[in-house]
Amino acid sequence: MDNLTEKEDDRNEDIRSGEPREESSETLEGSEDASAETQFQHETTDFDLKLATEKALEEQASLYEPKIEELRRFVKKMEEDRREIEGRLSREMDQKIFAKVASVLSPFLQLIAQLDRVASVDSENLEDLQAGIRLLQKKLVADLQSAGLSERGKPGDEFDPTIHEAVQVKTIEQDELDGKLVDVFQPAYFLGEKLLLAGKVVVGKRVES
């Protein structure tokens, strides 16, 4: 009885003095064990959650695998079709280029053959020879015009520095020929609307007397 009274007096004394009582070693060890157990439980829960998440992702990926494989086959088929189309277009382009070149060269080849025949004619008449050459020239021009070739620039036309090269300036007295083409050595040749070869011309210039 006296011992209980002494212990109670000691507790009252601690409360009055404001100093906390030191806990026993058994109490501290129990608290540490509880904290460690709680931490272990948290770590176990996190690990289980991670495993569950990975498993769910694997299952989800397995569901998309057939679609991915189908997409791979589609891309492969598209690539094969692209190569086939490119090959076909290349062959068609080669054929078109060959046909275009052949159509351009054909008149020249015919002209060469005809010039050979004209040159082999034994004739002392120069006029007949000139007439034959002019005939070949007209035929060649007609063939080239059918391919889109045209010529611009004849005597009396206005001098155009964008398509004509003035190789000579000739003094003239007529006002109407001032700045005009007096002579044409070579007309300007066009393929469609594009200049192919500039003309070489003589330009008239009136000088005040």
N, CA, C and O of each residue as an XYZ file, in Angstrom:
836
protein
N       0.835     -1.203      0.000
C       0.000      0.000      0.000
C       0.859      1.237      0.000
O       0.584      2.204     -0.711
N       1.896      1.200      0.798
C       2.806      2.343      0.858
C       3.519      2.527     -0.471
O       3.770      3.653     -0.901
N       3.860      1.366     -1.147
C       4.556      1.458     -2.445
C       3.672      2.115     -3.494
O       4.154      2.952     -4.257
N       2.397      1.763     -3.556
C       1.477      2.372     -4.517
C       1.360      3.856     -4.270
O       1.295      4.652     -5.207
N       1.332      4.218     -3.024
C       1.217      5.641     -2.688
C       2.441      6.396     -3.151
O       2.342      7.521     -3.642
N       3.632      5.754     -2.988
C       4.866      6.413     -3.402
C       4.903      6.609     -4.922
O       5.317      7.664     -5.403
N       4.464      5.578     -5.687
C       4.474      5.700     -7.144
C       3.523      6.790     -7.608
O       3.843      7.558     -8.515
N       2.367      6.855     -6.988
C       1.398      7.886     -7.375
C       1.940      9.258     -7.049
O       1.752     10.211     -7.807
N       2.622      9.354     -5.900
C       3.223     10.642     -5.545
C       4.284     11.043     -6.562
O       4.409     12.212     -6.928
N       5.057     10.031     -7.016
C       6.093     10.339     -8.017
C       5.467     10.863     -9.307
O       5.983     11.812     -9.899
N       4.345     10.250     -9.757
C       3.701     10.720    -10.995
C       3.166     12.120    -10.821
O       3.288     12.960    -11.712
N       2.579     12.365     -9.681
C       2.064     13.710     -9.437
C       3.189     14.718     -9.433
O       3.030     15.841     -9.909
N       4.334     14.315     -8.892
C       5.485     15.209     -8.852
C       5.969     15.520    -10.260
O       6.348     16.654    -10.551
N       5.958     14.500    -11.150
C       6.385     14.723    -12.544
C       5.447     15.674    -13.250
O       5.885     16.547    -13.999
N       4.168     15.510    -13.017
C       3.190     16.395    -13.664
C       3.384     17.816    -13.204
O       3.322     18.751    -14.002
N       3.624     17.984    -11.891
C       3.808     19.337    -11.374
C       5.098     19.964    -11.902
O       5.148     21.167    -12.156
N       6.117     19.163    -12.063
C       7.397     19.714    -12.523
C       7.415     19.955    -14.029
O       8.296     20.667    -14.510
N       6.453     19.378    -14.814
C       6.396     19.582    -16.264
C       7.348     18.706    -17.032
O       7.457     18.892    -18.244
N       8.041     17.774    -16.437
C       8.976     16.897    -17.124
C       8.295     15.583    -17.432
O       7.705     14.967    -16.544
N       8.369     15.124    -18.731
C       7.716     13.863    -19.090
C       8.469     12.695    -18.515
O       9.686     12.735    -18.333
N       7.743     11.687    -18.244
C       8.363     10.473    -17.746
C       8.981      9.716    -18.907
O       8.416      9.686    -20.001
N      10.123      9.113    -18.684
C      10.770      8.295    -19.699
C      10.029      6.989    -19.849
O       9.706      6.302    -18.880
N       9.758      6.656    -21.179
C       9.053      5.412    -21.431
C      10.018      4.255    -21.302
O      11.230      4.402    -21.460
N       9.473      3.151    -21.023
C      10.290      1.957    -20.824
C      10.789      1.449    -22.163
O      10.207      1.777    -23.197
N      11.849      0.658    -22.171
C      12.432      0.094    -23.392
C      11.448     -0.827    -24.081
O      11.458     -0.929    -25.308
N      10.593     -1.504    -23.315
C       9.613     -2.392    -23.933
C       8.631     -1.610    -24.790
O       8.234     -2.067    -25.861
N       8.235     -0.420    -24.316
C       7.283      0.408    -25.069
C       7.893      0.895    -26.369
O       7.217      0.880    -27.398
N       9.177      1.335    -26.361
C       9.852      1.821    -27.562
C      10.017      0.708    -28.580
O       9.779      0.922    -29.769
N      10.411     -0.452    -28.147
C      10.601     -1.565    -29.073
C       9.287     -1.956    -29.731
O       9.262     -2.296    -30.914
N       8.205     -1.912    -28.981
C       6.896     -2.253    -29.545
C       6.475     -1.257    -30.610
O       5.897     -1.631    -31.630
N       6.768      0.017    -30.366
C       6.414      1.059    -31.341
C       7.211      0.904    -32.626
O       6.666      1.065    -33.718
N       8.510      0.589    -32.506
C       9.350      0.399    -33.696
C       8.890     -0.799    -34.503
O       8.879     -0.751    -35.733
N       8.511     -1.869    -33.829
C       8.034     -3.056    -34.544
C       6.759     -2.753    -35.323
O       6.586     -3.212    -36.452
N       5.874     -1.981    -34.712
C       4.615     -1.633    -35.394
C       4.883     -0.781    -36.627
O       4.245     -0.965    -37.664
N       5.837      0.164    -36.516
C       6.171      1.024    -37.652
C       6.781      0.223    -38.790
O       6.450      0.449    -39.953
N       7.667     -0.710    -38.468
C       8.296     -1.548    -39.491
C       7.264     -2.422    -40.189
O       7.313     -2.619    -41.403
N       6.339     -2.936    -39.408
C       5.299     -3.787    -39.994
C       4.407     -2.985    -40.941
O       4.017     -3.470    -42.003
N       4.089     -1.745    -40.540
C       3.260     -0.887    -41.405
C       3.979     -0.572    -42.710
O       3.375     -0.602    -43.782
N       5.277     -0.269    -42.615
C       6.063      0.023    -43.817
C       6.126     -1.190    -44.733
O       6.023     -1.055    -45.952
N       6.296     -2.372    -44.154
C       6.350     -3.610    -44.944
C       5.029     -3.842    -45.680
O       4.997     -4.258    -46.838
N       3.936     -3.555    -44.953
C       2.624     -3.724    -45.582
C       2.452     -2.774    -46.766
O       1.911     -3.157    -47.803
N       2.922     -1.518    -46.602
C       2.829     -0.542    -47.703
C       3.656     -0.995    -48.900
O       3.197     -0.926    -50.040
N       4.882     -1.461    -48.637
C       5.747     -1.908    -49.723
C       5.149     -3.111    -50.438
O       5.214     -3.212    -51.663
N       4.567     -4.019    -49.667
C       3.934     -5.199    -50.270
C       2.758     -4.795    -51.145
O       2.565     -5.337    -52.234
N       1.969     -3.833    -50.658
C       0.816     -3.359    -51.437
C       1.266     -2.697    -52.737
O       0.672     -2.928    -53.790
N       2.332     -1.859    -52.667
C       2.854     -1.201    -53.871
C       3.368     -2.222    -54.875
O       3.142     -2.083    -56.077
N       4.058     -3.247    -54.389
C       4.598     -4.278    -55.274
C       3.474     -5.049    -55.968
O       3.533     -5.323    -57.166
N       2.441     -5.394    -55.178
C       1.298     -6.109    -55.760
C       0.592     -5.247    -56.804
O       0.157     -5.746    -57.843
N       0.481     -3.941    -56.516
C      -0.170     -3.033    -57.456
C       0.640     -2.919    -58.749
O       0.074     -2.863    -59.841
N       1.968     -2.886    -58.616
C       2.831     -2.804    -59.793
C       2.691     -4.052    -60.647
O       2.595     -3.965    -61.871
N       2.680     -5.228    -59.998
C       2.520     -6.475    -60.738
C       1.171     -6.522    -61.454
O       1.077     -6.959    -62.601
N       0.140     -6.068    -60.764
C      -1.193     -6.078    -61.364
C      -1.258     -5.137    -62.567
O      -1.891     -5.445    -63.577
N      -0.591     -3.978    -62.443
C      -0.587     -3.018    -63.551
C       0.151     -3.575    -64.761
O      -0.330     -3.462    -65.889
N       1.329     -4.183    -64.530
C       2.092     -4.771    -65.627
C       1.309     -5.887    -66.305
O       1.316     -5.999    -67.531
N       0.639     -6.705    -65.514
C      -0.149     -7.796    -66.083
C      -1.295     -7.251    -66.929
O      -1.593     -7.775    -68.002
N      -1.939     -6.187    -66.429
C      -3.042     -5.587    -67.182
C      -2.544     -5.000    -68.497
O      -3.217     -5.104    -69.523
N      -1.352     -4.376    -68.464
C      -0.790     -3.809    -69.691
C      -0.434     -4.904    -70.692
O      -0.658     -4.748    -71.892
N       0.119     -6.011    -70.199
C       0.451     -7.122    -71.087
C      -0.802     -7.698    -71.735
O      -0.805     -8.013    -72.925
N      -1.861     -7.832    -70.951
C      -3.111     -8.346    -71.503
C      -3.682     -7.385    -72.541
O      -4.201     -7.807    -73.574
N      -3.580     -6.080    -72.251
C      -4.079     -5.079    -73.193
C      -3.273     -5.110    -74.491
O      -3.832     -4.997    -75.582
N      -1.939     -5.265    -74.361
C      -1.083     -5.318    -75.550
C      -1.385     -6.550    -76.389
O      -1.359     -6.486    -77.618
N      -1.670     -7.670    -75.737
C      -1.984     -8.892    -76.478
C      -3.267     -8.740    -77.281
O      -3.428     -9.376    -78.323
N      -4.182     -7.899    -76.802
C      -5.417     -7.670    -77.544
C      -5.157     -6.889    -78.828
O      -5.842     -7.096    -79.830
N      -4.159     -5.981    -78.803
C      -3.860     -5.154    -79.967
C      -2.879     -5.814    -80.930
O      -2.698     -5.322    -82.044
N      -2.249     -6.901    -80.539
C      -1.247     -7.543    -81.379
C      -1.793     -7.954    -82.744
O      -1.114     -7.722    -83.744
N      -2.998     -8.560    -82.845
C      -3.535     -8.903    -84.181
C      -3.719     -7.676    -85.068
O      -3.456     -7.726    -86.270
N      -4.172     -6.574    -84.470
C      -4.360     -5.356    -85.261
C      -3.016     -4.800    -85.729
O      -2.897     -4.303    -86.849
N      -2.012     -4.889    -84.865
C      -0.679     -4.416    -85.246
C      -0.124     -5.256    -86.393
O       0.470     -4.724    -87.330
N      -0.322     -6.573    -86.312
C       0.144     -7.459    -87.376
C      -0.587     -7.170    -88.682
O       0.011     -7.198    -89.758
N      -1.876     -6.894    -88.580
C      -2.651     -6.543    -89.772
C      -2.136     -5.244    -90.389
O      -2.066     -5.114    -91.611
N      -1.778     -4.288    -89.538
C      -1.234     -3.020    -90.022
C       0.115     -3.238    -90.705
O       0.409     -2.600    -91.716
N       0.938     -4.139    -90.157
C       2.231     -4.444    -90.787
C       2.021     -5.015    -92.189
O       2.713     -4.627    -93.130
N       1.069     -5.933    -92.324
C       0.802     -6.524    -93.635
C       0.286     -5.474    -94.615
O       0.623     -5.496    -95.799
N      -0.541     -4.549    -94.103
C      -1.082     -3.487    -94.958
C       0.034     -2.576    -95.465
O       0.076     -2.229    -96.646
N       0.943     -2.191    -94.558
C       2.060     -1.317    -94.946
C       2.959     -2.018    -95.961
O       3.414     -1.394    -96.920
N       3.217     -3.308    -95.757
C       4.043     -4.073    -96.691
C       3.396     -4.131    -98.065
O       4.068     -3.978    -99.085
N       2.062     -4.356    -98.085
C       1.343     -4.410    -99.364
C       1.392     -3.054   -100.066
O       1.570     -2.995   -101.282
N       1.235     -1.967    -99.311
C       1.302     -0.632    -99.897
C       2.679     -0.365   -100.497
O       2.785      0.237   -101.566
N       3.731     -0.810    -99.816
C       5.087     -0.614   -100.318
C       5.302     -1.399   -101.610
O       5.932     -0.898   -102.541
N       4.785     -2.622   -101.670
C       4.902     -3.419   -102.894
C       4.135     -2.766   -104.041
O       4.621     -2.722   -105.172
N       2.932     -2.258   -103.748
C       2.142     -1.573   -104.783
C       2.855     -0.321   -105.276
O       2.840     -0.016   -106.469
N       3.488      0.412   -104.334
C       4.195      1.636   -104.725
C       5.344      1.326   -105.681
O       5.530      2.014   -106.685
N       6.115      0.281   -105.361
C       7.230     -0.087   -106.238
C       6.733     -0.540   -107.611
O       7.347     -0.242   -108.635
N       5.619     -1.259   -107.616
C       5.064     -1.719   -108.894
C       4.593     -0.542   -109.742
O       4.828     -0.509   -110.949
N       3.921      0.432   -109.100
C       3.430      1.606   -109.828
C       4.598      2.431   -110.359
O       4.569      2.892   -111.500
N       5.636      2.619   -109.523
C       6.800      3.379   -109.968
C       7.468      2.711   -111.166
O       7.881      3.382   -112.111
N       7.571      1.380   -111.116
C       8.164      0.669   -112.242
C       7.348      0.817   -113.511
O       7.899      1.013   -114.594
N       6.011      0.720   -113.373
C       5.148      0.853   -114.547
C       5.213      2.264   -115.115
O       5.281      2.444   -116.331
N       5.192      3.279   -114.227
C       5.279      4.661   -114.699
C       6.615      4.934   -115.376
O       6.684      5.656   -116.371
N       7.679      4.347   -114.825
C       8.999      4.537   -115.429
C       9.041      3.942   -116.832
O       9.587      4.548   -117.754
N       8.462      2.750   -116.989
C       8.440      2.129   -118.317
C       7.589      2.944   -119.290
O       7.962      3.126   -120.449
N       6.439      3.433   -118.810
C       5.580      4.243   -119.681
C       6.267      5.546   -120.062
O       6.156      6.004   -121.199
N       6.987      6.152   -119.093
C       7.694      7.394   -119.389
C       8.795      7.162   -120.413
O       8.986      7.973   -121.319
N       9.521      6.057   -120.269
C      10.568      5.739   -121.245
C       9.975      5.577   -122.643
O      10.554      6.036   -123.628
N       8.825      4.926   -122.721
C       8.185      4.729   -124.019
C       7.741      6.062   -124.626
O       7.879      6.279   -125.829
N       7.202      6.960   -123.775
C       6.761      8.265   -124.276
C       7.949      9.100   -124.742
O       7.884      9.763   -125.777
N       9.038      9.063   -123.969
C      10.229      9.819   -124.358
C      10.780      9.293   -125.682
O      11.152     10.067   -126.564
N      10.826      7.969   -125.806
C      11.327      7.378   -127.051
C      10.455      7.784   -128.231
O      10.959      8.128   -129.300
N       9.130      7.741   -128.024
C       8.220      8.107   -129.113
C       8.390      9.574   -129.500
O       8.343      9.917   -130.681
N       8.591     10.453   -128.488
C       8.761     11.881   -128.773
C      10.066     12.134   -129.519
O      10.097     12.881   -130.497
N      11.138     11.510   -129.052
C      12.430     11.682   -129.723
C      12.364     11.145   -131.152
O      12.900     11.750   -132.081
N      11.700     10.002   -131.314
C      11.584      9.415   -132.649
C      10.805     10.330   -133.586
O      11.152     10.471   -134.758
N       9.732     10.963   -133.054
C       8.931     11.851   -133.900
C       9.714     13.096   -134.310
O       9.492     13.643   -135.390
N      10.642     13.549   -133.438
C      11.454     14.723   -133.766
C      12.572     14.364   -134.743
O      12.866     15.126   -135.664
N      13.190     13.206   -134.539
C      14.317     12.820   -135.385
C      13.887     12.320   -136.759
O      14.640     12.423   -137.727
N      12.687     11.783   -136.840
C      12.239     11.188   -138.098
C      12.326     12.151   -139.284
O      12.837     11.755   -140.332
N      11.842     13.421   -139.168
C      11.958     14.334   -140.319
C      13.406     14.592   -140.732
O      13.704     14.719   -141.920
N      14.305     14.668   -139.747
C      15.707     14.914   -140.078
C      16.315     13.713   -140.809
O      17.100     13.872   -141.743
N      15.939     12.513   -140.368
C      16.455     11.320   -141.039
C      15.954     11.253   -142.482
O      16.695     10.892   -143.397
N      14.679     11.607   -142.665
C      14.137     11.632   -144.020
C      14.833     12.701   -144.864
O      15.108     12.492   -146.046
N      15.115     13.856   -144.237
C      15.797     14.935   -144.951
C      17.192     14.499   -145.393
O      17.612     14.791   -146.513
N      17.905     13.801   -144.514
C      19.248     13.329   -144.868
C      19.192     12.412   -146.089
O      20.006     12.518   -147.007
N      18.208     11.507   -146.076
C      18.080     10.585   -147.206
C      17.753     11.334   -148.495
O      18.288     11.015   -149.557
N      16.870     12.334   -148.399
C      16.482     13.091   -149.592
C      17.623     13.971   -150.094
O      17.790     14.141   -151.302
N      18.407     14.532   -149.173
C      19.563     15.329   -149.585
C      20.595     14.457   -150.294
O      21.250     14.891   -151.242
N      20.726     13.223   -149.819
C      21.642     12.302   -150.499
C      21.201     12.071   -151.942
O      22.025     12.017   -152.855
N      19.890     11.936   -152.133
C      19.392     11.712   -153.491
C      19.601     12.951   -154.361
O      19.973     12.842   -155.529
N      19.354     14.157   -153.770
C      19.552     15.392   -154.534
C      21.021     15.559   -154.908
O      21.345     15.950   -156.029
N      21.912     15.256   -153.952
C      23.345     15.418   -154.218
C      23.854     14.433   -155.263
O      24.840     14.701   -155.949
N      23.179     13.295   -155.381
C      23.635     12.278   -156.338
C      23.118     12.517   -157.752
O      23.525     11.831   -158.689
N      22.210     13.501   -157.908
C      21.664     13.792   -159.239
C      22.728     14.495   -160.078
O      23.319     15.486   -159.648
N      22.959     13.982   -161.251
C      23.951     14.571   -162.160
C      23.253     15.612   -163.017
O      22.694     15.312   -164.071
N      23.302     16.860   -162.525
C      22.602     17.920   -163.246
C      23.485     19.153   -163.315
O      24.135     19.533   -162.341
N      23.492     19.766   -164.486
C      24.260     20.994   -164.658
C      23.382     22.221   -164.462
O      23.861     23.353   -164.538
N      22.103     21.996   -164.212
C      21.165     23.102   -164.045
C      21.105     23.477   -162.567
O      20.532     22.743   -161.762
N      21.689     24.610   -162.211
C      21.727     25.060   -160.827
C      20.332     25.378   -160.308
O      20.043     25.169   -159.130
N      19.477     25.877   -161.171
C      18.125     26.233   -160.744
C      17.347     24.995   -160.304
O      16.592     25.045   -159.333
N      17.529     23.895   -161.010
C      16.850     22.662   -160.619
C      17.332     22.198   -159.239
O      16.542     21.739   -158.414
N      18.624     22.325   -159.010
C      19.185     21.923   -157.716
C      18.652     22.806   -156.594
O      18.295     22.314   -155.523
N      18.601     24.117   -156.846
C      18.076     25.039   -155.840
C      16.598     24.765   -155.564
O      16.153     24.835   -154.419
N      15.851     24.457   -156.605
C      14.428     24.165   -156.428
C      14.242     22.913   -155.581
O      13.342     22.855   -154.743
N      15.091     21.912   -155.797
C      15.001     20.689   -154.999
C      15.319     20.944   -153.532
O      14.670     20.389   -152.645
N      16.323     21.788   -153.279
C      16.694     22.111   -151.895
C      15.583     22.897   -151.208
O      15.275     22.655   -150.041
N      14.979     23.841   -151.937
C      13.880     24.624   -151.346
C      12.692     23.722   -151.016
O      12.020     23.908   -150.002
N      12.450     22.764   -151.868
C      11.355     21.832   -151.620
C      11.603     21.029   -150.337
O      10.690     20.821   -149.539
N      12.830     20.589   -150.155
C      13.184     19.856   -148.938
C      13.076     20.760   -147.705
O      12.645     20.325   -146.637
N      13.471     22.017   -147.871
C      13.391     22.963   -146.761
C      11.944     23.164   -146.321
O      11.644     23.153   -145.127
N      11.056     23.345   -147.285
C       9.642     23.541   -146.956
C       9.062     22.315   -146.258
O       8.277     22.435   -145.317
N       9.456     21.143   -146.726
C       8.950     19.921   -146.108
C       9.439     19.797   -144.669
O       8.678     19.409   -143.782
N      10.707     20.126   -144.439
C      11.259     20.048   -143.087
C      10.567     21.045   -142.161
O      10.229     20.709   -141.026
N      10.355     22.270   -142.641
C       9.682     23.288   -141.834
C       8.266     22.842   -141.488
O       7.810     23.026   -140.360
N       7.574     22.256   -142.459
C       6.210     21.784   -142.210
C       6.199     20.681   -141.155
O       5.317     20.652   -140.297
N       7.171     19.779   -141.213
C       7.245     18.704   -140.214
C       7.517     19.264   -138.822
O       6.927     18.816   -137.839
N       8.411     20.243   -138.744
C       8.735     20.836   -137.445
C       7.569     21.652   -136.899
O       7.327     21.667   -135.692
N       6.854     22.324   -137.779
C       5.687     23.090   -137.332
C       4.606     22.169   -136.776
O       3.901     22.533   -135.836
N       4.478     20.995   -137.347
C       3.493     20.041   -136.829
C       3.876     19.555   -135.433
O       3.022     19.079   -134.685
N       5.172     19.674   -135.076
C       5.634     19.284   -133.741
C       5.581     20.449   -132.757
O       5.992     20.304   -131.606
N       5.067     21.628   -133.208
C       4.919     22.771   -132.313
C       5.932     23.872   -132.530
O       5.956     24.844   -131.774
N       6.780     23.741   -133.557
C       7.793     24.760   -133.824
C       7.189     25.888   -134.649
O       6.397     25.647   -135.560
N       7.568     27.121   -134.325
C       7.118     28.279   -135.101
C       8.257     29.284   -135.182
O       9.168     29.267   -134.354
N       8.204     30.156   -136.176
C       9.244     31.170   -136.345
C       8.603     32.552   -136.384
O       7.485     32.732   -136.867
N       9.351     33.525   -135.858
C       8.857     34.900   -135.803
C       9.969     35.840   -136.255
O      11.136     35.683   -135.894
N       9.571     36.806   -137.044
C      10.529     37.803   -137.518
C      10.700     37.756   -139.022
O      11.317     36.841   -139.568
N      10.141     38.766   -139.684
C      10.317     38.900   -141.134
C      10.509     40.383   -141.433
O      10.124     41.224   -140.620
N      11.093     40.721   -142.573
C      11.336     42.133   -142.892
C      10.067     42.976   -142.758
O       8.996     42.614   -143.246
N      10.230     44.108   -142.081
C       9.103     45.002   -141.843
C       8.519     44.860   -140.445
O       7.777     45.736   -140.001
N       8.838     43.763   -139.731
C       8.339     43.588   -138.359
C       9.092     44.507   -137.395
O      10.219     44.923   -137.665
N       8.451     44.811   -136.277
C       9.078     45.629   -135.237
C      10.217     44.836   -134.584
O      10.088     43.642   -134.316
N      11.331     45.529   -134.336
C      12.456     44.879   -133.670
C      12.101     44.621   -132.205
O      11.692     45.534   -131.487
N      12.261     43.377   -131.772
C      11.961     42.981   -130.389
C      13.242     42.428   -129.766
O      13.651     41.312   -130.083
N      13.882     43.209   -128.875
C      15.171     42.764   -128.308
C      15.062     41.516   -127.437
O      16.077     40.891   -127.128
N      13.842     41.142   -127.034
C      13.697     39.943   -126.198
C      13.789     38.659   -127.017
O      14.042     37.587   -126.469
N      13.583     38.769   -128.344
C      13.653     37.565   -129.179
C      14.588     37.738   -130.374
O      14.892     36.772   -131.073
N      15.048     38.981   -130.610
C      15.920     39.241   -131.759
C      17.284     39.746   -131.297
O      17.390     40.486   -130.319
N      18.313     39.336   -132.014
C      19.662     39.848   -131.799
C      20.042     40.687   -133.016
O      20.109     40.187   -134.139
N      20.291     41.979   -132.767
C      20.635     42.882   -133.872
C      22.111     42.699   -134.218
O      22.989     43.145   -133.480
N      22.373     42.049   -135.326
C      23.764     41.828   -135.740
C      24.285     43.007   -136.558
O      25.485     43.125   -136.805
N      23.359     43.882   -136.976
C      23.772     45.043   -137.767
C      22.679     46.101   -137.704
O      21.491     45.779   -137.658
N      23.091     47.366   -137.702
C      22.150     48.487   -137.784
C      22.396     49.189   -139.118
O      23.519     49.597   -139.418
N      21.355     49.322   -139.898
C      21.487     49.872   -141.251
C      20.786     51.223   -141.334
O      19.639     51.377   -140.916
N      21.499     52.181   -141.877
C      20.927     53.513   -142.037
C      19.914     53.494   -143.179
O      20.199     53.011   -144.275
N      18.736     54.026   -142.900
C      17.675     54.040   -143.916
C      17.094     55.451   -144.014
O      17.311     56.292   -143.142
N      16.365     55.686   -145.078
C      15.753     56.993   -145.293
C      14.250     56.963   -145.047
O      13.638     58.002   -144.801
N      13.655     55.778   -145.113
C      12.209     55.675   -144.936
C      11.849     55.697   -143.444
O      12.410     54.953   -142.639
N      10.908     56.562   -143.108
C      10.454     56.637   -141.720
C       9.793     55.336   -141.270
O       9.913     54.939   -140.110
N       9.097     54.679   -142.189
C       8.344     53.487   -141.802
C       9.245     52.301   -141.444
O       8.776     51.331   -140.848
N      10.528     52.368   -141.801
C      11.448     51.267   -141.477
C      12.337     51.585   -140.273
O      13.206     50.794   -139.908
N      12.112     52.740   -139.666
C      12.917     53.107   -138.497
C      12.557     52.190   -137.317
O      11.405     52.146   -136.883
N      13.560     51.459   -136.806
C      13.319     50.523   -135.705
C      12.674     49.226   -136.146
O      12.215     48.445   -135.312
N      12.634     48.988   -137.444
C      12.027     47.765   -137.980
C      13.119     46.831   -138.511
O      14.279     47.216   -138.656
N      12.711     45.607   -138.792
C      13.634     44.623   -139.355
C      13.795     44.896   -140.846
O      12.836     44.844   -141.616
N      15.035     45.189   -141.230
C      15.324     45.438   -142.640
C      15.691     44.135   -143.337
O      15.333     43.916   -144.494
N      16.395     43.289   -142.637
C      16.780     41.991   -143.193
C      16.796     40.971   -142.051
O      17.027     41.326   -140.896
N      16.553     39.720   -142.382
C      16.511     38.649   -141.376
C      17.473     37.553   -141.800
O      17.239     36.857   -142.788
N      18.558     37.403   -141.047
C      19.490     36.308   -141.306
C      18.942     34.982   -140.772
O      19.123     33.916   -141.361
N      18.262     35.101   -139.623
C      17.705     33.898   -138.985
C      16.494     34.314   -138.159
O      16.623     35.164   -137.278
N      15.332     33.745   -138.415
C      14.162     34.106   -137.612
C      14.280     33.547   -136.194
O      15.081     32.649   -135.934
N      13.482     34.082   -135.294
C      13.426     33.545   -133.932
C      12.526     32.312   -133.939
O      11.413     32.346   -134.463
N      13.019     31.230   -133.353
C      12.258     29.978   -133.335
C      11.654     29.755   -131.955
O      12.314     29.935   -130.931
N      10.386     29.359   -131.952
C       9.654     29.093   -130.716
C       9.156     27.655   -130.725
O       8.774     27.111   -131.761
N       9.175     27.062   -129.545
C       8.533     25.759   -129.349
C       7.353     26.007   -128.424
O       7.514     26.171   -127.215
N       6.171     26.031   -129.013
C       5.007     26.478   -128.253
C       5.118     27.977   -128.044
O       5.199     28.740   -129.007
N       5.122     28.403   -126.777
C       5.277     29.819   -126.458
C       6.650     30.129   -125.870
O       6.882     31.242   -125.398
N       7.557     29.164   -125.894
C       8.885     29.365   -125.321
C       9.911     29.582   -126.430
O       9.924     28.884   -127.444
N      10.774     30.581   -126.198
C      11.819     30.889   -127.173
C      12.836     29.756   -127.207
O      13.403     29.380   -126.181
N      13.057     29.221   -128.400
C      14.011     28.132   -128.570
C      15.349     28.651   -129.090
O      16.408     28.193   -128.663
N      15.293     29.613   -130.020
C      16.511     30.160   -130.614
C      16.241     31.600   -131.031
O      15.293     31.874   -131.767
N      17.091     32.529   -130.551
C      16.895     33.944   -130.868
C      17.200     34.209   -132.345
O      18.050     33.557   -132.951
N      16.480     35.184   -132.901
C      16.694     35.537   -134.302
C      17.887     36.472   -134.471
O      18.258     37.194   -133.547
N      18.478     36.450   -135.657
C      19.597     37.343   -135.997
C      19.114     38.238   -137.135
O      18.793     37.767   -138.227
N      19.070     39.550   -136.851
C      18.409     40.462   -137.786
C      19.237     41.725   -138.004
O      20.174     42.030   -137.266
N      18.839     42.449   -139.066
C      19.392     43.773   -139.358
C      18.293     44.783   -139.062
O      17.167     44.645   -139.541
N      18.625     45.804   -138.267
C      17.631     46.783   -137.832
C      17.865     48.106   -138.563
O      18.998     48.574   -138.679
N      16.781     48.697   -139.050
C      16.883     49.981   -139.734
C      16.879     51.140   -138.755
O      16.173     51.117   -137.747
N      17.681     52.158   -139.064
C      17.730     53.356   -138.230
C      17.777     54.572   -139.147
O      18.697     54.726   -139.950
N      16.784     55.419   -139.014
C      16.713     56.609   -139.863
C      17.596     57.702   -139.280
O      17.555     57.986   -138.084
N      18.387     58.299   -140.141
C      19.283     59.376   -139.727
C      18.827     60.657   -140.409
O      18.610     60.695   -141.620
N      18.686     61.708   -139.600
C      18.269     62.993   -140.164
C      19.366     63.527   -141.085
O      20.541     63.559   -140.720
N      18.965     63.939   -142.272
C      19.940     64.461   -143.237
C      20.166     65.948   -143.001
O      20.953     66.573   -143.712
